[in-house]
Amino acid sequence: MAGRQLRMNKEITGEWLRVPGGLVSVALGALLVAQPAKGARAVLWLIGLHAALFGVLLVVLAFKARRVGTQLANA
């Protein structure tokens, strides 16, 4: 398994981006531990934003599906 990982590391480009990504993750984790109420509020906002955007996309998809159904019925 370690040999496979070493071969993959040679093929992956931009692997250096893992380091700053890891540092940002650790910093955000530390902020969440230090201020859990603000972190929970931020997570709730993200969930709400995701739900709203997903709902809009579902409405758009419903209209498209209705249009396709009408086109198929008329064909």
Backbone torsions as a table, in degrees:
resi	resn	phi	psi	omega
1	MET	NA	-38.8	179.9
2	ALA	-66.5	-36.1	178.4
3	GLY	-64.3	-40.1	177.8
4	ARG	-63.4	-39.9	178.6
5	GLN	-64.0	-41.1	179.1
6	LEU	-64.7	-39.2	177.2
7	ARG	-65.5	-39.5	179.0
8	MET	-66.3	-37.8	179.9
9	ASN	-61.8	-31.8	179.0
10	LYS	-72.4	-26.9	-176.7
11	GLU	-91.1	-22.2	-176.9
12	ILE	-79.4	130.5	175.1
13	THR	-102.6	150.9	179.1
14	GLY	73.4	25.3	-178.2
15	GLU	-66.2	-22.0	-180.0
16	TRP	-61.9	-21.3	179.7
17	LEU	-67.5	-15.2	177.9
18	ARG	-66.2	-33.8	-176.8
19	VAL	-66.1	-55.1	178.2
20	PRO	-64.2	-32.7	177.0
21	GLY	-63.3	-41.0	176.9
22	GLY	-66.1	-39.9	178.8
23	LEU	-64.9	-40.5	177.5
24	VAL	-64.3	-41.0	179.0
25	SER	-62.3	-42.7	179.1
26	VAL	-64.9	-42.1	-179.9
27	ALA	-64.1	-44.1	178.7
28	LEU	-66.0	-36.9	175.9
29	GLY	-62.7	-41.0	178.1
30	ALA	-64.7	-39.8	177.0
31	LEU	-64.1	-39.2	178.5
32	LEU	-65.7	-36.5	177.8
33	VAL	-69.8	-38.6	-177.7
34	ALA	-72.5	-35.6	-177.5
35	GLN	-134.0	75.2	-174.5
36	PRO	-64.9	-31.0	-179.0
37	ALA	-66.2	-44.5	178.0
38	LYS	-66.1	-37.1	177.7
39	GLY	-64.6	-42.3	178.6
40	ALA	-65.0	-40.0	178.1
41	ARG	-63.3	-41.6	179.4
42	ALA	-64.7	-40.5	178.2
43	VAL	-64.8	-40.4	177.9
44	LEU	-63.0	-40.2	176.8
45	TRP	-62.4	-42.0	179.4
46	LEU	-64.5	-40.9	178.3
47	ILE	-65.1	-42.1	178.7
48	GLY	-64.5	-42.5	178.1
49	LEU	-63.3	-42.6	177.7
50	HIS	-61.5	-44.4	-179.5
51	ALA	-63.6	-41.5	179.8
52	ALA	-65.1	-47.0	179.3
53	LEU	-63.9	-40.9	178.8
54	PHE	-63.9	-39.6	177.3
55	GLY	-62.8	-42.9	177.4
56	VAL	-62.1	-44.2	179.0
57	LEU	-62.7	-37.2	177.8
58	LEU	-66.1	-38.1	177.6
59	VAL	-64.8	-44.7	177.7
60	VAL	-60.7	-44.0	178.8
61	LEU	-63.0	-38.0	179.1
62	ALA	-63.5	-42.4	178.3
63	PHE	-65.7	-39.3	177.8
64	LYS	-65.5	-42.2	178.9
65	ALA	-64.3	-38.4	177.8
66	ARG	-63.8	-42.9	179.3
67	ARG	-63.6	-43.4	179.1
68	VAL	-64.4	-41.3	177.8
69	GLY	-61.2	-40.6	178.4
70	THR	-66.5	-41.3	178.4
71	GLN	-63.2	-40.5	178.9
72	LEU	-67.8	-36.7	-179.7
73	ALA	-68.6	-33.8	-179.0
74	ASN	-83.3	-14.2	-176.3
75	ALA	-80.8	NA	NA
